[in-house]
Amino acid sequence: MFENLQERLERSFKILKGEGKITEINIAETLKDIRRALLDADVSYRVAKDFCDKVKVTAMGQNVLTAVKPQQMMVKIVHDELASFMGSSSQDISIKGNPGIVLVAGLNGSGKTTFSAKLAANIRSKRGMKVLLAACDTFRPAAIEQLKVLGEGIGVPVYTEDGVKDPISIARNAIARAKAEGYSVVIIDTAGRLAVDQELMDEISALHDAVRPTESLFVVDAMTGQDAVETAKAFNERLDFDGVVLTKMDGDTRGGAALSIKYVTGKPIKFVSTGEKMEALDVFHPERIADRILGMGDVVSLVEKAQEQFDEKQARETRKKLAKDKFGLMDFYNQIQQVKKMGNIKDLAGMIPGMGKALKDVDIDNDAAFKGIEAIIMSMTPQERDNPEIINGSRRKRIADGSGTNIAEVNKLLKQFEATRKLMKTALTGNLAQRMRGMRR
């Protein structure tokens, strides 16, 4: 995400390297290069021009401190303007009501149905609210079945009506059921439609008026770039939606939609979807995205992801086992499962400053990265997992054969495990020692 734009902007800032101050001449060359970088990222010419104009006004009005180099000052100004263009701060969705009603609209193939299920899972797990999904896409034959399957996978019920083609009737009945059965939120998945299809646009407008949603979200495929922005603008003129959702942000997206859509429509981006898994839905934070575009990482989001998967009870058990030298390979296996739940390893690494660039050309598959390790551990007996020191030569051969690996890979895992166990124990011991020193003070 934004890799090419990041590289182009870094080149643009280098124009100011060695300059003593920002002048009309050197900033003109820098901004020309920034504008090209934005256009290559599929940002519209008008948005790119307005962006550079704002950067110029801010830069020329700055009194650059002697301790701050012009190049550093330009990075700060561009960062702030990027965040401003994308909305400055995150925007929450409104789901207050009895029940709260979220209407999901968008084009065919934009990922509305998958997003509806992801949002349901997100609201239920993070807010503890009872959610009902309403299948109101009566045009696409597989849409209702797809929502049923997704709903079953996340444990959220889906309201459907066999043979009924009127989405307004289905939505109203779903809301009535939600009121009767104590659901806090109804998420209405609608059919995909084109802005030029007058009949379908009239239908979504009528549905919007009939259910009076507390939140209307427009789902956009981020890979469509400028087209996504123009489509969102056309839909907004009819629906006056509350926010935008960018899907497929893990694909070959250049970033144009993320950078332009708020500026053009005036409506905030509220969520970004970065994969097919139900957990792959993030709140959109403009400042953090600006950090990532400029190669500064996103440590806050990384910590938040870790906290979401953090099992406090399991962590206490791990600490006890480490203290008693009882931390085994099955515990190591469980730690791997928690890391995998956090998301794609390459995306996570990109949140660490400098790591995204280092891994730019590296293709990391989560399942493939851990598959061999998991197979080796699961090929061991319970006794071997609890006491790795008993794994002798013959046991290593049996484990290698059973896991479809070789003895060298088994040896490598055992060395990695031992190093990890020592590192974790050292960290734990250090924390305990620090606490003891604090208590003595």
C-alpha positions in Angstrom: 0.0 0.0 0.0 1.4 3.4 -1.2 4.9 1.9 -1.8 5.4 3.6 -5.1 4.1 7.0 -3.9 6.4 6.7 -0.9 9.5 6.2 -3.1 8.5 9.1 -5.4 8.0 11.5 -2.5 11.3 10.6 -1.0 13.0 11.5 -4.3 11.1 14.8 -4.4 12.4 15.8 -0.9 16.0 15.1 -1.9 15.8 18.1 -4.2 16.0 20.3 -1.1 18.9 18.3 0.3 21.9 20.6 1.0 19.8 23.8 0.6 20.1 26.4 3.3 16.5 27.6 3.1 13.3 27.2 1.2 13.1 29.6 -1.8 10.6 30.2 -4.7 13.1 28.5 -7.0 14.0 25.3 -5.1 10.4 24.7 -3.8 9.1 25.1 -7.4 11.2 22.1 -8.5 10.3 20.1 -5.5 6.5 20.7 -5.9 6.7 19.9 -9.6 8.1 16.5 -8.6 5.5 16.0 -5.8 2.7 16.8 -8.3 4.0 14.2 -10.7 4.2 11.6 -7.9 0.6 12.3 -7.0 -0.6 12.0 -10.6 1.3 8.7 -10.9 -0.6 7.6 -7.7 -3.9 8.2 -9.7 -4.8 11.4 -7.9 -6.7 13.8 -10.1 -4.9 16.8 -11.6 -7.1 19.3 -9.7 -6.6 17.6 -6.4 -2.8 17.3 -7.0 -2.6 21.0 -8.0 -4.6 22.2 -5.0 -2.5 20.0 -2.7 0.8 21.5 -4.0 -0.6 25.0 -3.9 -1.4 24.6 -0.2 2.0 23.1 0.5 3.7 26.1 -1.2 1.7 28.6 0.8 2.5 26.9 4.0 6.2 26.4 3.2 6.8 30.0 2.0 5.1 31.3 5.2 7.4 29.2 7.5 10.3 30.7 9.4 12.6 27.8 9.2 14.6 27.3 12.4 18.3 26.9 12.1 18.0 23.5 13.7 15.5 22.3 11.1 16.7 21.7 7.6 14.5 22.7 4.6 14.2 19.0 3.6 12.9 18.1 7.1 10.5 21.0 7.1 9.1 20.0 3.7 8.5 16.5 5.0 6.5 17.9 8.0 4.5 20.2 5.8 3.6 17.5 3.2 2.7 15.1 6.1 0.3 17.6 7.6 -1.3 18.4 4.3 -1.7 14.7 3.4 -3.5 14.1 6.7 -5.6 17.2 6.2 -6.7 16.1 2.6 -7.6 12.7 4.0 -9.7 14.1 6.8 -7.3 15.0 9.6 -8.8 12.6 12.2 -10.7 9.3 12.3 -14.5 9.4 12.2 -16.7 7.0 14.1 -19.9 5.6 12.7 -23.3 6.4 14.2 -25.1 3.3 15.4 -27.3 4.8 18.1 -31.0 4.0 17.9 -33.4 1.3 18.6 -31.9 -0.4 16.6 -29.1 1.5 14.9 -29.3 1.0 11.1 -26.3 0.9 8.8 -27.1 1.0 5.1 -24.2 -0.3 2.9 -24.2 0.8 -0.8 -21.8 0.7 -3.7 -20.9 -0.6 -7.1 -21.0 -4.2 -8.3 -17.9 -6.1 -7.1 -16.8 -3.4 -4.7 -16.9 -5.8 -1.7 -20.2 -4.7 0.0 -21.3 -8.1 1.1 -17.9 -9.0 2.6 -17.6 -5.6 4.2 -21.1 -5.9 5.8 -20.1 -9.2 7.5 -16.7 -7.7 8.6 -18.5 -4.7 10.1 -21.0 -7.0 11.9 -18.1 -9.0 13.4 -16.3 -5.7 14.3 -19.3 -4.2 16.1 -20.1 -7.4 17.9 -16.5 -8.1 19.1 -15.4 -4.5 19.9 -18.6 -3.0 21.1 -20.4 -6.0 22.5 -23.6 -5.2 20.5 -26.1 -7.7 19.2 -26.1 -7.4 15.4 -28.5 -8.6 12.7 -27.5 -8.7 9.0 -30.3 -8.0 6.4 -29.8 -9.6 2.9 -31.4 -6.9 0.6 -29.3 -7.7 -2.5 -32.1 -9.3 -4.5 -30.3 -8.9 -7.9 -27.2 -10.9 -7.6 -28.2 -14.6 -7.3 -25.4 -15.6 -5.0 -25.4 -12.5 -2.8 -27.9 -13.8 -0.2 -26.2 -17.2 0.0 -22.8 -15.5 0.4 -24.1 -13.3 3.3 -25.6 -16.4 4.9 -22.2 -18.2 4.8 -20.3 -15.2 6.1 -22.9 -14.6 8.8 -22.6 -18.3 9.9 -18.8 -18.0 10.0 -18.9 -15.0 12.4 -21.9 -16.2 14.4 -24.2 -13.3 13.3 -27.8 -14.1 12.1 -28.9 -13.1 8.6 -32.5 -12.0 7.9 -33.7 -13.2 4.5 -37.1 -13.7 2.7 -37.3 -16.4 0.0 -38.8 -15.2 -3.2 -39.2 -11.6 -2.2 -37.7 -9.1 -4.6 -38.5 -5.8 -2.8 -35.5 -4.7 -0.8 -37.6 -2.1 1.1 -40.0 -4.7 2.4 -37.1 -7.0 3.4 -35.3 -4.2 5.2 -38.4 -3.0 7.1 -39.2 -6.5 8.2 -35.6 -7.0 9.3 -35.8 -3.9 11.4 -39.1 -5.0 12.9 -37.5 -8.3 13.9 -34.5 -6.5 15.4 -36.8 -4.4 17.6 -38.8 -7.4 18.7 -35.8 -9.6 19.5 -33.5 -6.9 21.1 -30.9 -6.4 18.4 -28.8 -3.3 18.8 -27.8 -2.9 15.1 -29.1 -3.9 11.7 -26.7 -3.8 8.8 -28.4 -3.7 5.4 -26.5 -5.2 2.5 -27.8 -3.8 -0.8 -27.4 -4.6 -4.5 -24.5 -3.2 -6.5 -25.5 -0.5 -8.9 -24.0 2.0 -11.4 -24.5 5.8 -10.9 -25.8 5.9 -14.5 -28.5 3.3 -13.9 -31.5 5.5 -13.1 -33.8 2.8 -12.0 -31.4 1.3 -9.5 -30.3 4.7 -8.2 -34.0 5.5 -7.6 -34.3 2.2 -5.7 -31.4 2.9 -3.3 -32.7 6.4 -2.7 -36.2 5.0 -1.9 -34.6 2.4 0.4 -32.6 5.1 2.1 -35.7 7.2 2.7 -37.8 4.3 3.9 -35.4 3.0 6.6 -33.8 6.3 7.6 -30.4 4.8 8.5 -28.3 6.2 11.3 -25.3 5.6 9.1 -25.0 5.3 5.3 -21.7 3.9 4.0 -20.5 3.9 0.4 -18.1 1.0 -0.4 -15.4 1.7 -3.0 -12.8 -0.6 -4.6 -9.6 1.3 -3.9 -7.9 -0.2 -7.0 -10.2 1.8 -9.3 -8.4 5.1 -8.3 -9.9 8.2 -9.8 -12.9 6.3 -11.1 -13.7 5.5 -7.5 -13.6 9.1 -6.6 -15.9 10.2 -9.4 -18.4 7.3 -8.6 -18.4 8.3 -4.9 -19.2 11.9 -6.0 -22.1 10.8 -8.1 -23.5 8.5 -5.4 -23.1 11.3 -2.8 -25.2 13.7 -4.9 -28.1 11.1 -4.7 -27.7 9.6 -1.3 -25.8 12.1 0.8 -24.0 9.2 2.5 -22.1 9.6 5.8 -18.8 8.0 5.0 -16.7 5.9 2.6 -15.2 2.4 3.0 -12.1 1.6 0.9 -11.9 -2.1 0.1 -9.0 -4.2 -1.5 -6.4 -1.9 0.0 -4.1 -4.9 0.1 -4.2 -5.1 -3.7 -2.2 -3.2 -6.3 -3.6 0.2 -5.2 -1.7 3.4 -5.9 -3.4 5.4 -3.2 -5.3 7.9 -5.4 -8.7 7.1 -3.9 -7.5 7.4 -0.3 -5.9 10.8 -1.1 -8.7 12.3 -3.1 -12.1 11.1 -2.0 -12.5 13.2 1.2 -11.3 16.3 -0.6 -13.7 15.8 -3.6 -16.8 14.5 -1.8 -16.4 16.2 1.6 -17.2 12.9 3.2 -14.7 11.0 5.5 -13.2 7.6 4.9 -14.3 5.6 7.9 -12.9 2.1 7.2 -10.3 0.4 5.1 -10.5 -3.3 4.2 -7.2 -5.1 3.6 -8.1 -8.8 2.9 -10.7 -11.5 2.8 -10.5 -12.5 6.5 -13.2 -11.1 8.7 -10.6 -9.5 11.0 -9.1 -7.5 8.1 -11.0 -4.3 8.7 -9.4 -1.2 10.1 -10.6 2.3 11.2 -9.2 4.9 8.8 -6.7 7.2 10.6 -5.5 9.9 8.2 -2.5 10.9 10.3 -1.3 7.3 10.5 -1.8 6.8 6.8 0.2 9.9 6.2 3.0 8.4 8.4 3.0 5.3 6.3 3.0 7.2 3.0 6.2 9.0 4.1 7.9 5.9 5.4 7.4 6.7 9.1 5.7 3.5 9.9 2.6 3.1 12.1 3.6 1.8 15.5 0.3 2.9 17.1 -1.8 0.7 14.8 0.7 -2.2 15.3 0.3 -2.0 19.1 -3.5 -1.8 18.7 -3.5 -4.9 16.6 -1.4 -6.8 19.1 -3.7 -5.7 22.0 -6.8 -7.0 20.0 -5.2 -10.4 19.9 -3.7 -10.3 23.4 -5.1 -13.0 25.6 -4.5 -11.8 29.2 -5.2 -15.2 30.7 -2.9 -16.9 28.3 -0.2 -14.2 28.9 -0.4 -14.9 32.7 0.0 -18.6 32.1 3.0 -17.9 29.8 4.7 -15.8 32.4 4.3 -18.5 35.0 5.6 -21.2 32.7 8.6 -19.0 31.7 9.4 -18.4 35.4 9.3 -22.1 36.1 11.1 -23.2 32.9 7.9 -24.9 31.7 7.4 -22.9 28.5 7.1 -25.6 25.8 6.7 -25.9 22.1 2.9 -26.0 22.3 3.0 -22.6 24.0 5.3 -21.5 21.2 2.7 -22.8 18.7 0.0 -20.8 20.4 2.1 -17.6 20.2 2.4 -18.1 16.5 -1.4 -18.4 16.2 -1.8 -15.0 17.9 0.7 -13.4 15.6 -1.1 -14.8 12.5 -4.4 -13.3 13.7 -2.9 -9.9 13.7 -2.8 -9.8 9.9 -0.4 -10.2 7.0 3.2 -10.3 8.2 4.4 -7.9 5.4 1.7 -5.4 6.3 2.6 -5.6 10.0 6.3 -5.1 9.2 5.4 -2.1 7.1 4.1 -0.5 10.4 7.6 -0.5 11.8 9.6 2.6 10.6 12.0 1.6 7.8 10.8 -2.0 7.5 8.2 -1.4 4.7 11.0 -0.2 2.3 13.3 -3.1 3.3 10.6 -5.7 2.5 9.2 -3.9 -0.7 10.2 -6.7 -3.1 9.7 -9.6 -0.6 6.6 -11.7 -1.0 5.5 -13.1 2.4 2.6 -15.5 2.7 1.4 -15.9 6.3 0.4 -19.5 5.9 3.5 -20.5 4.0 5.7 -18.6 6.5 4.5 -20.7 9.4 3.4 -23.9 7.7 6.6 -25.8 8.2 7.0 -24.8 11.8 3.4 -25.7 12.6 3.8 -29.1 10.9 7.0 -29.9 12.8 5.4 -29.0 16.2 2.2 -31.0 15.5 4.3 -34.1 14.5 5.8 -34.2 18.0 4.3 -36.2 20.9 2.9 -34.2 23.8 5.9 -35.3 25.9 8.3 -33.9 23.2 6.5 -30.6 23.0 6.6 -30.2 26.8 10.3 -31.4 27.1 12.2 -30.5 23.8 15.5 -31.6 25.5 14.4 -35.3 25.1 14.3 -34.9 21.2 17.4 -37.0 20.2 18.5 -38.0 16.7 16.0 -40.8 16.1 13.1 -38.6 17.3 14.2 -35.8 15.0 14.2 -38.1 12.0 10.7 -39.3 12.9 9.4 -35.7 13.4 11.0 -34.7 10.1 9.4 -37.6 8.2 6.0 -37.0 9.9 6.0 -33.2 9.0 7.3 -33.6 5.5 10.4 -31.6 6.3 14.0 -32.6 7.0 16.2 -32.9 10.0 18.0 -29.6 9.3 14.6 -27.8 9.5 13.7 -29.6 12.7 17.1 -28.6 14.2 16.6 -25.0 13.1 13.1 -24.8 14.7 14.5 -26.2 18.0 17.3 -23.6 18.0 14.8 -20.8 17.2 12.5 -22.0 20.0 15.3 -22.1 22.5 16.5 -18.6 21.6 12.9 -17.3 21.8 12.4 -18.9 25.2 15.6 -17.4 26.5 14.7 -13.9 25.1 11.2 -14.0 26.7 12.6 -15.2 30.0 15.2 -12.4 30.0 12.6 -9.8 29.3 10.4 -11.2 32.0 13.3 -11.3 34.5 14.3 -7.8 33.6 10.7 -6.5 34.2 10.6 -8.2 37.5 13.9 -6.8 38.6 12.9 -3.4 37.5 9.7 -3.7 39.5 11.6 -4.8 42.6 14.0 -1.8 42.3 10.9 0.5 42.0 9.4 -1.1 45.2 12.7 -0.6 47.2 12.7 3.1 46.2 
